[in-house]
Amino acid sequence: MSRETHIVGFQVGRATYGVPITSLHEIVRVPEITAVPDAPAYLEGVINLRGKIVSVVDLRKRFGQASAGLDRRSRILVVEHRGRLAGMIVDSASEVLKIPESEIEAAPAMMQEGGLDCVTGLAKYQGRLVILLDISKVLAAPEAGSEPAAEKTAAAGK
C-alpha cells in the first residue's frame, strides 16, 4: 500500500501550487486589507480575522509576477507560521489533493540554486505538475528583505 501526501492545491497565475494540509488553518474570501507602511511590495497588509491580526502576502508579487487584481475566485490561505497566523493571497484555491508519494520528486537542483528554495518538490497529479512549497520559506522572506534596511540604518548612524 503506497502512502499518500495530502496537500491543498491552489493557483497563482497559470501554475498550480500545493502546501501540506497540516499547515493550513483555513481558506477565506479576501476581506478589506489594511496597508502597512514601509512593508515590502509583496506584503499586501493585514486583515482582522475574527479578532486576530493576520499579515497577508500576495503570492503573485512574492513570486515576481504582475498582480492581476482580486476577483470573486481570489482567496486567502491562512496558515500557521512560527506560532502565528499568516495569509497568502492566491488566484483560486482548488481542492485537497491526495498524491501518492511515488508521484512526488525533489525540486530540481537548478531551482534551489536559483534562489527558489521555497520549492520542496514537484508532484504529478492527473496529468499536471503541482509545485510543492515550504510555507516557512515563502513567508520568511520579509525578514530577509528587512536586513538591508537595518544595515542601511546602522550605516547611516555611523
Buried (B, 14 or more C-beta within 10 A) or exposed (E): EEEBBEBBBBBBBEBBBBBBEEBBBEBBEBEEBEEEEEBBEBBBBBBEBEEEEBBBBBBBBBBEBEEEEBEEEBBBBBBEBEEEBBBBBBBBBBEEBEBEEEBBEEBEEEBBEEEBEBBBBBBBBEEEEBBBBBBEBBBBBBEEBEEEEEEEEEEEEE
